[in-house]
Amino acid sequence: MTASAPDTVCPAAPGTEPPPGALHRLGRWCARRARRVIVAWLLVLVAAFAADRAWGGAYEDEFSLPGTTAQEGADLLREHGSDLEGVGAQIVLRADGPLAAHRAAIDDAMGELADLPDVLTVAGPLGTPGALSKDGTIGYATVRFAQSPATFDRSYVDAVDTAVAELRADDVTVEYGGPLGQLARPEAAHGLSEVIGLLTAVIVLLIGFGSIAAAGLPLVTAVVGLLGGLSVLGLIAAAFTFGSAAPTLATMMGLGVGLDYALFLTTRHRGLLASGVPPEDAAGRTLATSGRAVLVAAATVAMALAGLYASGVAFIGTLGLAAAITVLVAALASLTLTPALLGLLGRRIDRWSLRRPVAESGGADDTWRRWAATVGRRPWLFLTAGLLILGILSVPLASMRIGHIDAGASPTGYTERQAYDLISDGFGPGTNGPLTVVVAPAASGTDTDRVAADVHESLKRTPGVASVTRPVYTPDRALLTATVVPRYGPQDESTTQLVHRLEDEVLPKTLDGTGSRAYVTGTTAVHVAFRDVLVERLPWIVAVVVGAAFLLLLCVFRSLLVAVKAALLNLLSISAAYGVVVAVFQWGWGGRLFGVTEPVPVESYVPMMMFAIVFGLSMDYEVFLLARIRETWLETGDNHESVAGGLAATARVISCAAIVMTSVFLAFLLSTNVVIKMLALGLGVSVVIDATVVRLLLVPATMYLFGRANWWLPRWLDRLLPRLDPEGTTARSGQGVRA
């Protein structure tokens, strides 16, 4: 039984076309002046690339968390010149016998390290309490830098290698931990991921188009758009701080959507050519129809990514901005370079065919048309099957544990992982993530020695604490500082609970009535605070992104049910993608296949990033599918025919686009960065789910069931909403279904 609503519809007169608008004129102009447009893009690309090389900025993982005790504690240390200010990194030493036997080489190395640029202090293993293992064979030096060494030029590692060369010559193993270990990582092989993604795209496009010329066009447009977008990002990075993952994320997004947008335009253009439309007019009409869908899709993705600023954390917002930049440049390239290339090829677009070229589906005997008819005969069955699949995939989501992935998850050959393992063996895993407790005594009338003794005693008795140093004064005697070593590693849930216990219970209770305040800071505490902030603000991101996308779809498709359904189905799709990420990385189901040697928590900013990206990409396919369904609906007024025709016309190209985008994302599983792997798998799986379960099962099934109510919109709301039409269909009919 299908739902219905009292409504009216005014089908368009058959054969009528929307009057040429700005996009139509732009497409025709680019096609007629193809060589000028192509040369202009090449000049802009060369200029942007040269400017980026000359003035482009660097990428670094720096963020502040105003209002958190971790940030306040770090600010106090910096203000009062503590020995714990700056950014610390460990240099771990191991010898076959006692390290004390190598004292001369160790002392020389510590002196060499102290003379390096940006080094504030060096505390060697032999003169620092607690820095030597019980058997004396493993020790660590703590080097504090003026800024994070992870942001230094890689040549800095060579200087550190030179400083410790005598130690290595003395048969002492030397490994770098913390941010210095991050700097020493091998160069990421992201170029290989891009090549694999492009090669897969070539194969898919050749199969889908059957023509070398047609398959090459989306590739050229996508690569030009990506290079332009990355150059623009590099220039903006000179003025703003972007995280180290920004260029990789921007590459994944820019390449994926660039291929998709050019693919959709090329497919529509070939269909018009096959119906006898001249090439230049076909390019104009392509932009007037599918080009509008590209605009709406790109705006939706960019809007979802911009929604990350609702987190209130600039680090997260700039990651979204980085991806949005390459998405928008990809859309610009698709809307200008694609019609130019189409105009240049003309009717030779099917040149060098490998098989009989196929444009859009649509015939009664077409596979996708038959599939649409099958769904239409049993919509409840397919709706139930689709919801069941998404429900099963979403089950692991209930146990998601959000945290920070530490160096223990890095490849075993990396120096940061070897340093981590040596520290764990010699001192316990918690030594890899010590906490710094900062006590600010009351201004006057406080026995600070008594406060220090009480704090030390309380910290020693706290469950989960392996060891704690006695509080000591900063040089100006304004603060007390103590180092707490947790019993477990930095990414362990027990360590997160310890930080919360210290902040919320132990320290406030100990200092109650003294007028003193305490703060828990250090790298591990900062990551816990970062996690807490993002978990708290994730609902705001969801509300902002879903709300904005709902309003956009409402304005575009003039349908209340279509907008609500799209938002709900996309939420289900995202839940399923989350579930897969939890099962692989947190539960360890097949994690070793992707180079993850142990179960890890879900990195704190991954759920937020995945939500914004997946929601935006899901809307891409939603817009292209619904645009064709609505176009047929406005022409015929037949809901069943509209759903079947829209699905048949777009299923092949959406499936092709989904395979291309999935291959781009999954190729980044080759990254050695676990967070990049996590994003790559989550995004790749989400595209597969969205293009199959959602687009081929749930969307057509629900639209068959809703019937004419799909296009219902209250008159008062219709008058309030601005008109945004992705396919120019309003101009044809000027009518929809209204109450």
KAUR-V257376 format. One record per helix or strand of 2 or more residues. SS is the DSSP state (H for helix, E for strand). FROM is the first residue (numbers start at 1). TO is the last residue. If there is no record, write none. Layout:
BEGIN
ss=SS from=FROM to=TO
ss=SS from=FROM to=TO
END
This chain:
BEGIN
ss=H from=22 to=32
ss=H from=34 to=55
ss=H from=69 to=79
ss=E from=87 to=94
ss=H from=99 to=114
ss=E from=119 to=123
ss=E from=138 to=145
ss=H from=149 to=151
ss=H from=155 to=163
ss=H from=165 to=169
ss=E from=173 to=176
ss=H from=178 to=183
ss=H from=190 to=209
ss=H from=212 to=236
ss=H from=246 to=274
ss=H from=279 to=311
ss=H from=314 to=350
ss=H from=367 to=377
ss=H from=379 to=399
ss=E from=402 to=403
ss=H from=407 to=409
ss=H from=415 to=427
ss=H from=429 to=433
ss=E from=435 to=440
ss=H from=448 to=461
ss=E from=465 to=468
ss=E from=472 to=473
ss=E from=480 to=486
ss=H from=493 to=510
ss=E from=517 to=521
ss=H from=523 to=557
ss=H from=560 to=586
ss=H from=591 to=594
ss=E from=602 to=603
ss=H from=606 to=636
ss=H from=639 to=670
ss=H from=674 to=711
ss=E from=712 to=713
ss=H from=715 to=720
ss=H from=729 to=733
ss=E from=737 to=738
END
